[in-house]
């Protein structure tokens, strides 16, 4: 009898783990394909370079918001970014020169790995996201990242909760929104998704070597 009970619980746990893993992998891929993130790397960790990083961040968010005002999907936003990559790079360069620096700047678009990140009441699992990556000078300082599309972060880097909820609900599926919504802290669902996503990617990377 005890053996049957043990077999039942082991089987139940296996089914639960397999279901959670399948869900988390599918969810993670869907979410990664629904947002575009912004990643800004400072020249160094000096106070001046970190302040410059924030100026460039604000400029990119401001100009990006104007570009995205009519974008309805991540695919459309990606097309707009591709067509305006030089414009945004020049915006960053102009901001750097306006601040009195002559650092070179490089703006690239692609898939980049991001760690887990919590923005006020919203949490995004670690994963490989489409992103605009801005490298200032040597790009050896602390970095800053946020969700550029849908526009979650605003010009000063803060989050307007009402606008954020409206924006995210319009851009994500109901399931995606429910999982990343973390009012009062990161909830169990988010932790499960993030753990399985990280584990799955680690195993996939190991097998590829």
N, C-alpha and C positions, 0 to 999 in steps of 0.2 A: 504493500500500500504506500509506504513511504517513498519507495522507488518511483512509483507512478506519479506521485505528487511532485517529486523532484523533477522528473522528466517534463511534466506539465509546465512547471514554472520556468525551466530552462528554455522550453519551446516558446513560451509566451514572451520571455525576455528577448529571444532571438528575433521573433516577429516584430516586436516593438522597436528594437535597434535597427532592423532592416528597413522598416517603414519610415522611421525618423531619418535614417541616412538618405533614403531615396527622396524623401520630401525636402530635406535640407539642401541636397545637391541641386535638385530641380529648382527650388526656390532661389538659391544663390545665383544660379545662372540667369534666371529670369530677371532678378533684381540688378545684376551686373549689366544686363543689356537694356535697362530702363533708365539709367542715370548716367550723367557725365560729371566727373569730378574735376576740381581745380587743385593743382599742386604747385606751390610756389616755394622755391629753394633760395634762401638768402646767400649772399656772398660769403658771410662768416657769421660768427656768433657775437660780434661786437654790437653794442647798443645801437650804433648808427646804422649798421647793415640790417639789423633786425627791424628797425623803424622804417627803413627803405623798403624792406620786404612787404610790410603792411601797406605802405603807400601804393606799391605795385599791385598788391592784392585788391585794394579798393578800386583802382583804375580798371583792372580787368573785370571785376564783378560789375562795375557800373556800365562799361561798354558792352559787356556780354549780355547784361539784362536788356539793354536796348536792342541788341541783335536778336534776342530770343523772344521778344514781346509777342510775335505772331506764331512762334513755333508750337506745334501741337504734339510732337512726339520726339523721342530720342533720336530717331533716324533723321528727322528734319533738322533737329538741332545740330547733329553731326555734320550734315551737309552745309549748314550755315557756317559752322566753325571752319570747315575745310575751305570754304570760299573766302573767309575773312581772317585766315590765319595770319597773313602779313599785316593786316590792319591791327590785330590785337598785339602782335609782336612790336609794331611801331608804337602802339599806345604805351606798352611797358617801357620801351626805350625812351620815349618822350618824358615819361614820369621820372625815370632815372636821371636824365639830363636836367630836368626841371629842379630836381633836388640837389643838383650840383655834383653829380657823380658821372664818371665816364665808363662805368662797367659795361661790358658786352652783355647782351641778353639773348637767350635762345628760347623760343616757344615751340613746343612739339606736341603732337597729338598721337595717342596710341593707347595700348592696354598696359596698365601698371598695377603692381600688387599694392594693396592697401591693408593696413591692420584694422581691427575693430575700431569703430569710432562712434561716439555718442554725441549728438547735437541736441542739447537741452532735453526734450522729450522724445527724440527719435534716435534710433540706434541702427547702424549699418554693419553687417558682419564683414569679417575680413574676406578679401577676394581680389580678383583681377578685374578692375573697372576701366572703362573708357575714361580718359582724362586729358585735360590740357595741362601740360607740365611746363612751368616757367622757371628757367635757371638763370639766376642773376650772378654775373661775374664767375667766380670759381665754384659757386653752388655748394659750398662746404659748410654752410651754417644750418641752424635748425629750420625745418620746413613747416609749412602751413598748408592745410587742405580743407576743402569743404565740397558741398554738392553744388555744382555750377548750373546743371540742368537736371530736373526742374529746379528753378532758382530758390534754393533753401536758405542760403546765407545772403545777407544784405551787405550794403556797401561798407558798414563798419565791422563786418564779420559776425554780428549778432544774428539771432533768429527771431523773427516776428511770428509768434505761435499761431495766431489766427490765419495769417497769410500762408504760413508754412503748411498748415493742415489742408487748406483749400488747394494749394499747389500740388501737394503730394497725392491727395485723393484724386485729383484730375489726371495725374500722370501715371499712377500705379494701379495695379489691380487691388481689389478689396483684401485679398489674402496677403499681398505684399505689404500693404499699408498696416494691416493688423499686426504683422510680425515686427515691423520696424518701430511701431508706436510703442514707446517704453515709458509711459507716464509713471512717475514715482520711482524710476530706476529701470535698469535693464531686467526684463522679466525672464522666466524660465524658458519660454519658447525661443526667445532670442539667443539665450546661452546655448541651447541645444543646437540650433541652426549654426551658430558660429563654431562650436566644437566640431560638429560633423564636417562643416565646410573646410576647416583648417586641417582636420585629419585626412579628409579625402584628397586635398591638394598635396599634402605631404607624401602620401602613399603614391599618388600619380607621379610626383616629381622623382621619388626614389626609384620607381619602376622604369622611368624614362632614362635613367643613368646607365 
